[in-house]
Amino acid sequence: MSPGDALFPAEAAESTEAITPPAEGTQEAPWHHLDRRMLLIRPVLDLVKSLPVLLGALLFGHGEPWQWVGLVFTAIAVFTGVSHVLTSRYRITESQVEWRTGLLQRKHRAVPRDRIRTVDVTSEPKHRLFSLAAARIGTGRHSHGKGPGKDELVLDAVTIAEAQRLRTLLLHRKAEAVSDPDAVAATAPPEQLIAAVDKRWLRYAPFTLSGLAVVGAAVGTVYHFAHELHFDPIQFSLVQAVVGHFADTPVWLSLVLAAAGLLVLVSLLSIGGYVLSFWNFRLTREPGGTLHVRRGLVTTRSVSIEEDRLRGAEIREPLPLRLAGGARCVAIAAGLREGKSADKGGSLLLPPAPLARAHEVVAEVLGEDPAATPLVRHPRRALYRRLSRAVLGVLLLAAALYGLARLGALPDWPWQVALVLVPFAALVGWDRYRGLGHALTGRYLVTRSGSLDRGTAAVRCDGLTGIVVERSYFQRRAGLVTLIAPVAAGKGKYQVLDVGEADGLALADRALPGLLTPFLTGHRDRG
């Protein structure tokens, strides 16, 4: 097995010690330690994480043996965090990045430099207190577990200058060919600005509905704790006054006031979330062909995207944002992780902004704007499929609710409300058909679909790993097919939904000439 095949071996994460010998001629590469100022932060964070156990032991463990278990657990957590900071070391050789840590259980990981795809620099409030940052060095492979995966190396306490040096050194391949790459990083020419956040874009924040998720999470959390503690919020005099006021108000007026209050709250939270996530946003192009994204107010984040690994771009238009004339732009690039938490949004090229600005960013990044190409409409048979699927789903729901009402398990109003939603379902189905479209322009395959979350993706044909022609029983009856374009980037695949059979096969043959020729020949012979 070659060193490249042993990228982040599982034994390195779990065994007592799994050491990869350094490459020949690299023994002189110096080892670097994490910044010692993290010792002022890490114990406090570990204490906060262990606070429920610690409080439980102190408040309810008087005279009980298990009280010491909570105290020992807290001490072990603090000791583990401190030892991680003290024992973690890393170095960069000519061929790989090495990382060692552990006092009782030692770990050693090595990443070949030619496998590195991302250096994600994040500075949370705990880091910014001492001008520190966390550098995530990864290969871009997907990790399904929580936390850092085996394809990722995390240096969670380095100076901001050191994090930027690592990003420049590891992602700029040309720096490897010179004797002093650090000097290259220091003397690099200035970067070119492509896009920067505009204060006027705050008007799109309420249409992202991110505040609605915050309200839902807050209500769910409060309800959970109130239920666990057997606490009734109605006991508060303020809550009683509000409930009494609504009880004396007509129902229609109460609903209007509640909806208006919720709308204001969601809008304010959405604006706050937009400011925290996207303030100081800058998209720049660095020498050597690298796109660099910086964003964040309290927690700052820096992501680099090599243009050699760019396979296209996608313009996302969720329905509320689309009604306001806005959109956001994301990159379709190999090596960018798709995930939650810190990994979420790593491919963002433009936050919610005017649609025209999103097209300008696509044109600047790709050198052209294939997403603005007029699209070919799909046959009306696709409209019937969209309408039937949307309406049938609501009718089945109404029938199920009606059956439960007949059995006495539910009142009558749920199935009546479901029937009222039928026209809205039909409207969504019509809008989904209206959003369908595709085109083949130059070297890009363009496809658009969706209603509640419409997306227009432009994918380079030379980046496709094949074409899959999919057809269900109902699609065969309607003479339709769905083309699936797999690509080792972005979502992993992009679909051309419900296109005519002949047009779909012709499109697939034009996108990847010769791939479907035997099938097309047989299709014509049968015709």
C-alpha positions as CSV (number, residue, x, y, z in Angstrom):
1,M,0.0,0.0,0.0
2,S,1.4,3.4,-1.0
3,P,1.5,6.4,1.5
4,G,-1.3,8.0,-0.4
5,D,-3.5,4.9,0.1
6,A,-3.1,5.2,3.9
7,L,-4.6,8.7,4.1
8,F,-5.9,9.1,7.7
9,P,-5.8,5.4,8.5
10,A,-8.4,4.3,11.0
11,E,-5.6,2.8,13.2
12,A,-4.2,6.3,13.6
13,A,-7.4,7.5,15.2
14,E,-8.1,4.5,17.4
15,S,-4.8,2.7,18.3
16,T,-2.4,3.6,21.0
17,E,0.2,4.7,18.5
18,A,0.3,4.6,14.7
19,I,3.3,6.5,13.3
20,T,3.9,7.1,9.7
21,P,7.6,7.6,9.0
22,P,8.4,11.0,7.6
23,A,9.4,11.2,3.9
24,E,13.0,10.8,3.1
25,G,14.9,14.0,3.3
26,T,12.3,15.8,5.4
27,Q,13.6,15.0,8.9
28,E,14.8,18.6,9.3
29,A,11.3,20.1,9.0
30,P,10.5,21.9,12.3
31,W,7.7,20.9,14.5
32,H,5.2,23.6,15.6
33,H,3.1,23.6,18.8
34,L,-0.4,25.0,19.2
35,D,-0.6,28.4,20.7
36,R,-0.3,28.2,24.5
37,R,-2.9,31.0,25.0
38,M,-5.5,28.3,24.3
39,L,-4.7,27.0,27.8
40,L,-6.6,30.1,29.1
41,I,-9.7,29.1,27.1
42,R,-9.8,25.3,26.9
43,P,-10.3,24.5,30.6
44,V,-13.2,27.0,30.8
45,L,-14.9,25.4,27.8
46,D,-14.5,21.9,29.2
47,L,-15.9,23.1,32.5
48,V,-18.9,24.5,30.7
49,K,-19.5,21.3,28.8
50,S,-19.3,19.3,32.0
51,L,-21.5,21.7,34.0
52,P,-24.6,19.6,34.0
53,V,-22.7,16.6,35.4
54,L,-20.9,18.8,37.9
55,L,-24.0,20.6,39.2
56,G,-25.8,17.3,39.5
57,A,-23.0,15.8,41.6
58,L,-22.7,18.9,43.8
59,L,-26.5,19.5,44.3
60,F,-27.9,16.0,44.5
61,G,-24.9,13.9,45.5
62,H,-24.5,14.8,49.2
63,G,-23.2,11.7,51.0
64,E,-23.6,9.6,47.8
65,P,-20.7,7.6,46.3
66,W,-21.6,8.6,42.8
67,Q,-20.9,12.3,43.7
68,W,-17.2,11.6,43.2
69,V,-17.9,10.1,39.8
70,G,-19.2,13.5,38.6
71,L,-16.2,15.3,40.0
72,V,-13.7,12.8,38.5
73,F,-15.5,13.0,35.1
74,T,-15.1,16.8,35.1
75,A,-11.4,16.6,36.1
76,I,-10.7,14.1,33.3
77,A,-12.4,16.3,30.8
78,V,-10.3,19.3,31.8
79,F,-7.1,17.3,31.9
80,T,-7.8,15.9,28.4
81,G,-8.3,19.3,27.0
82,V,-5.2,20.7,28.6
83,S,-3.0,17.8,27.5
84,H,-4.3,18.1,23.9
85,V,-3.1,21.7,23.8
86,L,0.3,20.8,25.4
87,T,1.0,17.7,23.3
88,S,-0.3,18.7,19.9
89,R,2.4,19.3,17.3
90,Y,2.4,19.6,13.5
91,R,4.9,20.1,10.7
92,I,4.9,20.5,7.0
93,T,7.4,18.6,4.9
94,E,7.9,18.5,1.2
95,S,5.5,15.7,0.7
96,Q,3.0,15.7,3.6
97,V,1.5,17.4,6.7
98,E,2.0,15.6,10.0
99,W,0.2,16.0,13.2
100,R,0.9,14.3,16.6
101,T,-1.0,14.6,19.9
102,G,-1.8,12.6,23.0
103,L,-0.2,12.0,26.4
104,L,-1.6,8.6,27.4
105,Q,-3.0,7.7,24.0
106,R,-0.8,9.0,21.3
107,K,-2.1,9.7,17.8
108,H,-0.2,10.5,14.6
109,R,-1.8,11.5,11.3
110,A,-0.2,12.3,8.0
111,V,-1.8,13.9,4.9
112,P,0.0,13.8,1.6
113,R,0.2,17.4,0.3
114,D,-1.0,16.4,-3.2
115,R,-4.2,15.2,-1.6
116,I,-5.0,18.4,0.2
117,R,-8.1,20.2,-1.2
118,T,-9.3,22.5,1.5
119,V,-7.8,24.7,4.2
120,D,-10.8,26.2,6.0
121,V,-9.9,28.9,8.5
122,T,-12.5,29.6,11.2
123,S,-12.2,32.1,14.1
124,E,-14.9,31.7,16.8
125,P,-15.3,34.1,19.7
126,K,-13.1,31.9,21.9
127,H,-10.4,32.3,19.3
128,R,-10.9,35.9,18.5
129,L,-10.3,36.8,22.2
130,F,-6.6,36.1,21.7
131,S,-6.4,36.6,17.8
132,L,-6.3,32.9,17.2
133,A,-8.0,30.6,14.6
134,A,-8.7,27.0,13.8
135,A,-7.4,25.6,10.5
136,R,-9.1,22.5,9.1
137,I,-6.9,20.8,6.5
138,G,-8.8,18.2,4.5
139,T,-8.9,16.2,1.3
140,G,-12.5,17.1,0.6
141,R,-13.8,13.6,1.0
142,H,-17.2,13.2,2.7
143,S,-17.4,12.2,6.3
144,H,-20.6,10.8,7.6
145,G,-19.7,10.9,11.3
146,K,-19.8,13.8,13.7
147,G,-16.8,16.0,14.3
148,P,-13.6,15.8,12.4
149,G,-13.4,12.9,10.1
150,K,-10.5,10.7,9.1
151,D,-10.1,12.9,6.0
152,E,-9.5,16.0,8.0
153,L,-6.8,17.4,10.2
154,V,-7.7,20.2,12.7
155,L,-5.3,22.6,14.2
156,D,-7.7,24.3,16.6
157,A,-5.3,27.0,18.1
158,V,-3.0,28.8,15.8
159,T,-2.5,32.5,15.2
160,I,-4.4,34.1,12.4
161,A,-1.2,34.9,10.6
162,E,-0.1,31.2,10.9
163,A,-3.5,30.0,9.6
164,Q,-3.3,32.2,6.6
165,R,0.3,31.1,6.0
166,L,-0.8,27.5,6.1
167,R,-3.6,28.2,3.6
168,T,-1.4,29.9,1.2
169,L,1.4,27.3,1.5
170,L,-0.8,24.2,1.1
171,L,-3.2,25.4,-1.6
172,H,-0.8,27.3,-3.8
173,R,1.0,24.5,-5.6
174,K,3.5,26.8,-7.3
175,A,5.0,27.6,-3.9
176,E,6.3,24.0,-3.7
177,A,8.7,24.5,-6.6
178,V,10.7,27.2,-4.8
179,S,13.2,26.8,-2.0
180,D,11.4,29.2,0.4
181,P,7.6,28.8,0.1
182,D,7.1,31.1,3.1
183,A,8.7,33.9,1.2
184,V,6.3,33.3,-1.7
185,A,3.4,33.5,0.6
186,A,4.6,36.8,2.0
187,T,5.4,38.4,-1.4
188,A,2.3,37.2,-3.2
189,P,0.6,40.0,-5.4
190,P,-2.6,41.5,-4.2
191,E,-5.9,39.7,-4.8
192,Q,-8.7,40.7,-7.1
193,L,-12.1,41.6,-5.6
194,I,-15.1,39.9,-7.2
195,A,-17.9,40.6,-4.8
196,A,-18.4,42.2,-1.4
197,V,-21.5,42.4,0.8
198,D,-23.7,45.5,0.4
199,K,-25.8,46.8,3.3
200,R,-28.8,47.1,1.0
201,W,-28.8,43.3,0.8
202,L,-30.2,43.2,4.3
203,R,-33.7,43.6,2.7
204,Y,-33.4,40.0,1.5
205,A,-32.7,38.6,5.0
206,P,-36.4,38.3,6.0
207,F,-37.1,36.3,2.9
208,T,-34.5,33.6,3.9
209,L,-36.8,32.5,6.7
210,S,-33.8,31.6,8.8
211,G,-35.5,33.3,11.8
212,L,-38.4,30.9,11.5
213,A,-36.0,28.0,12.3
214,V,-34.7,29.9,15.3
215,V,-38.2,30.6,16.6
216,G,-39.1,26.9,16.1
217,A,-36.0,25.7,17.9
218,A,-36.5,28.1,20.8
219,V,-40.2,27.1,21.2
220,G,-39.3,23.4,21.1
221,T,-36.5,23.9,23.7
222,V,-38.7,25.8,26.1
223,Y,-41.5,23.3,25.7
224,H,-39.1,20.4,26.4
225,F,-37.7,21.9,29.6
226,A,-41.1,23.0,30.8
227,H,-42.4,19.4,30.2
228,E,-39.5,17.8,31.9
229,L,-39.7,20.1,34.9
230,H,-43.5,19.8,35.1
231,F,-43.7,23.6,34.8
232,D,-46.8,25.4,33.5
233,P,-45.9,28.8,31.8
234,I,-49.5,29.9,32.3
235,Q,-48.6,30.5,35.9
236,F,-46.7,33.7,35.0
237,S,-48.9,36.8,35.4
238,L,-47.6,38.2,32.1
239,V,-48.6,35.1,30.2
240,Q,-52.0,35.1,31.9
241,A,-52.5,38.8,30.9
242,V,-51.6,38.1,27.2
243,V,-53.9,35.0,27.1
244,G,-56.7,37.0,28.7
245,H,-56.3,39.8,26.2
246,F,-56.5,37.4,23.2
247,A,-59.5,35.6,24.9
248,D,-61.4,38.9,24.9
249,T,-60.5,39.7,21.2
250,P,-62.3,38.3,18.1
251,V,-60.7,35.2,16.7
252,W,-59.9,36.8,13.3
253,L,-58.2,39.8,15.0
254,S,-56.2,37.5,17.3
255,L,-54.9,35.5,14.4
256,V,-53.9,38.7,12.5
257,L,-52.1,40.1,15.5
258,A,-50.3,36.7,16.2
259,A,-49.3,36.4,12.6
260,A,-48.0,40.0,12.5
261,G,-46.1,39.5,15.7
262,L,-44.5,36.3,14.4
263,L,-43.6,38.0,11.1
264,V,-41.9,40.8,12.9
265,L,-40.0,38.4,15.2
266,V,-38.9,36.2,12.3
267,S,-37.8,39.2,10.3
268,L,-35.7,40.6,13.1
269,L,-34.1,37.2,13.8
270,S,-33.4,36.7,10.1
271,I,-31.7,40.1,9.8
272,G,-29.6,39.3,12.9
273,G,-28.6,35.9,11.4
274,Y,-27.7,37.5,8.1
275,V,-25.5,40.0,9.8
276,L,-23.7,37.3,11.9
277,S,-23.2,35.0,9.0
278,F,-22.4,37.2,6.0
279,W,-21.1,40.5,7.4
280,N,-17.7,41.4,6.0
281,F,-18.3,39.0,3.1
282,R,-15.7,39.2,0.4
283,L,-15.1,37.0,-2.6
284,T,-11.7,37.5,-4.2
285,R,-9.5,35.8,-6.7
286,E,-5.9,35.2,-5.6
287,P,-2.8,34.7,-7.8
288,G,-2.5,31.1,-8.9
289,G,-6.2,30.7,-9.6
290,T,-7.8,30.4,-6.2
291,L,-11.1,31.9,-5.1
292,H,-11.1,33.1,-1.5
293,V,-14.3,33.6,0.5
294,R,-14.2,35.5,3.9
295,R,-17.3,36.1,5.9
296,G,-18.7,36.4,9.5
297,L,-19.1,39.0,12.2
298,V,-18.6,37.2,15.5
299,T,-17.4,33.9,14.1
300,T,-15.2,34.6,11.0
301,R,-14.6,32.0,8.3
302,S,-12.2,31.8,5.4
303,V,-12.6,29.3,2.6
304,S,-10.4,28.7,-0.5
305,I,-11.7,27.2,-3.7
306,E,-9.1,26.2,-6.4
307,E,-10.5,27.2,-9.8
308,D,-8.9,24.1,-11.3
309,R,-11.4,22.1,-9.3
310,L,-14.4,24.2,-10.2
311,R,-17.0,22.2,-12.2
312,G,-19.6,24.9,-12.4
313,A,-21.9,27.1,-10.3
314,E,-25.5,27.0,-9.2
315,I,-28.0,29.8,-8.5
316,R,-30.4,29.0,-5.7
317,E,-33.8,30.8,-5.5
318,P,-36.0,29.7,-2.6
319,L,-39.6,30.8,-3.2
320,P,-39.7,33.7,-0.7
321,L,-36.3,35.0,-1.9
322,R,-37.4,34.5,-5.5
323,L,-40.5,36.6,-5.0
324,A,-38.3,39.4,-3.6
325,G,-36.1,39.2,-6.7
326,G,-33.1,37.7,-4.8
327,A,-30.9,34.6,-5.1
328,R,-27.7,33.2,-3.7
329,C,-24.8,31.5,-5.6
330,V,-22.8,28.4,-4.7
331,A,-19.8,26.8,-6.4
332,I,-19.9,23.3,-7.8
333,A,-16.3,22.3,-7.0
334,A,-14.5,19.1,-6.3
335,G,-13.0,18.7,-2.8
336,L,-15.5,20.9,-1.0
337,R,-17.3,19.2,1.9
338,E,-21.1,19.1,2.1
339,G,-22.2,18.9,5.7
340,K,-23.6,20.6,8.7
341,S,-22.3,23.0,11.4
342,A,-18.9,24.3,10.5
343,D,-18.9,22.6,7.1
344,K,-22.2,24.1,6.0
345,G,-21.9,26.8,3.3
346,G,-18.3,26.1,2.4
347,S,-19.2,26.4,-1.3
348,L,-21.0,29.8,-1.0
349,L,-20.0,32.3,-3.6
350,L,-22.6,35.0,-2.8
351,P,-25.1,35.4,0.1
352,P,-28.7,36.3,-0.6
353,A,-28.5,39.3,-3.0
354,P,-30.2,40.6,-6.1
355,L,-30.6,38.0,-8.8
356,A,-28.7,40.1,-11.4
357,R,-25.7,40.3,-9.0
358,A,-25.7,36.5,-8.7
359,H,-25.5,36.2,-12.5
360,E,-22.6,38.7,-12.5
361,V,-20.7,36.6,-10.0
362,V,-21.3,33.4,-12.0
363,A,-19.9,35.2,-15.1
364,E,-16.9,36.5,-13.2
365,V,-16.1,33.1,-11.7
366,L,-16.7,30.9,-14.7
367,G,-15.7,33.4,-17.4
368,E,-19.2,33.2,-18.8
369,D,-22.8,33.0,-17.5
370,P,-24.3,29.7,-18.7
371,A,-27.0,30.1,-16.1
372,A,-28.5,33.0,-18.1
373,T,-28.9,30.9,-21.2
374,P,-32.5,30.6,-22.4
375,L,-33.7,27.2,-21.5
376,V,-35.7,24.6,-23.5
377,R,-39.1,24.1,-22.1
378,H,-40.2,20.5,-21.3
379,P,-43.3,18.9,-22.9
380,R,-46.8,19.5,-21.4
381,R,-46.9,15.9,-20.4
382,A,-44.4,16.9,-17.6
383,L,-47.1,19.5,-16.5
384,Y,-49.7,16.7,-16.0
385,R,-47.2,14.7,-13.9
386,R,-46.4,17.7,-11.8
387,L,-50.1,18.5,-11.2
388,S,-51.2,15.0,-10.5
389,R,-48.3,14.3,-8.0
390,A,-49.0,17.6,-6.2
391,V,-52.8,17.3,-6.0
392,L,-52.9,13.5,-5.4
393,G,-50.7,13.8,-2.3
394,V,-53.0,16.4,-0.7
395,L,-56.1,14.3,-1.6
396,L,-54.6,11.2,0.0
397,L,-53.8,13.2,3.1
398,A,-57.4,14.5,3.2
399,A,-58.8,11.0,2.7
400,A,-56.7,9.7,5.6
401,L,-57.8,12.5,7.9
402,Y,-61.4,12.0,6.9
403,G,-61.1,8.3,7.8
404,L,-59.7,9.2,11.2
405,A,-62.5,11.7,11.7
406,R,-65.1,9.0,10.9
407,L,-63.5,6.8,13.5
408,G,-63.7,9.5,16.1
409,A,-60.0,9.9,16.4
410,L,-59.9,13.4,15.0
411,P,-62.4,16.3,14.5
412,D,-63.7,17.2,11.1
413,W,-61.7,20.4,10.5
414,P,-58.3,18.7,9.7
415,W,-59.6,17.0,6.5
416,Q,-61.5,20.2,5.6
417,V,-58.3,22.2,5.9
418,A,-56.5,19.6,3.7
419,L,-59.1,20.0,1.0
420,V,-58.7,23.8,1.1
421,L,-55.0,23.2,0.3
422,V,-55.8,21.4,-3.0
423,P,-55.7,24.6,-5.1
424,F,-52.4,25.7,-3.5
425,A,-51.0,22.2,-4.3
426,A,-52.1,22.6,-7.9
427,L,-50.4,26.0,-8.0
428,V,-47.1,24.6,-6.7
429,G,-47.3,21.8,-9.3
430,W,-47.8,24.3,-12.1
431,D,-44.9,26.4,-10.8
432,R,-42.7,23.3,-10.6
433,Y,-43.4,22.7,-14.3
434,R,-42.9,26.3,-15.1
435,G,-39.4,26.1,-13.5
436,L,-38.3,23.0,-15.5
437,G,-35.8,23.7,-18.3
438,H,-32.5,22.6,-19.7
439,A,-29.8,23.7,-22.2
440,L,-26.5,22.8,-23.6
441,T,-24.3,25.8,-24.1
442,G,-20.7,25.6,-25.0
443,R,-19.1,23.2,-22.5
444,Y,-21.9,23.5,-19.9
445,L,-25.0,21.5,-19.2
446,V,-27.6,23.7,-17.7
447,T,-30.6,22.4,-15.8
448,R,-33.3,24.0,-13.7
449,S,-36.0,22.6,-11.4
450,G,-37.9,23.2,-8.2
451,S,-40.5,25.5,-6.9
452,L,-40.2,26.0,-3.2
453,D,-36.4,25.8,-3.7
454,R,-35.6,26.4,-7.3
455,G,-32.1,25.9,-8.5
456,T,-30.3,26.6,-11.8
457,A,-27.1,24.5,-12.1
458,A,-24.5,24.9,-14.8
459,V,-22.1,21.9,-14.8
460,R,-19.1,21.4,-17.1
461,C,-19.6,18.5,-19.4
462,D,-16.0,17.4,-19.1
463,G,-16.5,17.1,-15.4
464,L,-19.3,14.6,-15.8
465,T,-18.5,11.0,-14.9
466,G,-21.3,9.6,-17.1
467,I,-25.0,10.0,-17.9
468,V,-27.8,7.9,-16.3
469,V,-31.1,7.7,-18.2
470,E,-33.9,6.9,-15.6
471,R,-37.5,6.1,-16.5
472,S,-40.3,5.0,-14.2
473,Y,-43.4,3.1,-15.3
474,F,-45.5,6.3,-15.4
475,Q,-42.7,8.1,-17.3
476,R,-42.7,5.4,-19.9
477,R,-46.4,5.8,-20.4
478,A,-45.9,9.5,-20.8
479,G,-42.9,9.2,-23.1
480,L,-40.6,11.0,-20.6
481,V,-37.2,10.3,-19.1
482,T,-35.0,11.8,-16.4
483,L,-31.3,12.4,-17.1
484,I,-29.0,12.1,-14.1
485,A,-25.6,13.8,-14.6
486,P,-23.1,12.4,-11.9
487,V,-20.2,14.7,-11.1
488,A,-17.5,14.5,-8.4
489,A,-18.4,17.8,-7.0
490,G,-21.3,19.7,-5.3
491,K,-24.3,17.5,-4.7
492,G,-22.8,14.6,-6.6
493,K,-25.4,14.6,-9.3
494,Y,-27.7,17.0,-11.1
495,Q,-31.0,16.0,-12.8
496,V,-32.9,17.0,-16.0
497,L,-36.4,16.1,-14.9
498,D,-39.2,14.8,-17.1
499,V,-37.7,15.7,-20.5
500,G,-39.1,14.1,-23.7
501,E,-37.6,10.7,-24.5
502,A,-36.1,11.7,-27.8
503,D,-34.9,15.1,-26.7
504,G,-33.4,13.6,-23.5
505,L,-31.4,10.9,-25.4
506,A,-30.2,13.5,-27.9
507,L,-29.2,15.8,-25.0
508,A,-27.2,13.0,-23.3
509,D,-25.4,12.2,-26.5
510,R,-24.5,15.8,-27.1
511,A,-23.3,16.3,-23.5
512,L,-21.0,13.2,-23.7
513,P,-20.6,12.4,-27.4
514,G,-20.3,8.7,-28.2
515,L,-21.3,7.4,-24.7
516,L,-24.9,6.6,-25.7
517,T,-24.3,5.9,-29.4
518,P,-25.0,2.1,-29.2
519,F,-28.2,2.7,-27.3
520,L,-29.4,5.5,-29.7
521,T,-28.7,3.2,-32.7
522,G,-30.8,0.5,-31.2
523,H,-33.5,3.0,-30.3
524,R,-33.6,4.3,-33.9
525,D,-33.7,0.7,-35.3
526,R,-36.7,-0.1,-33.2
527,G,-38.4,3.1,-34.2
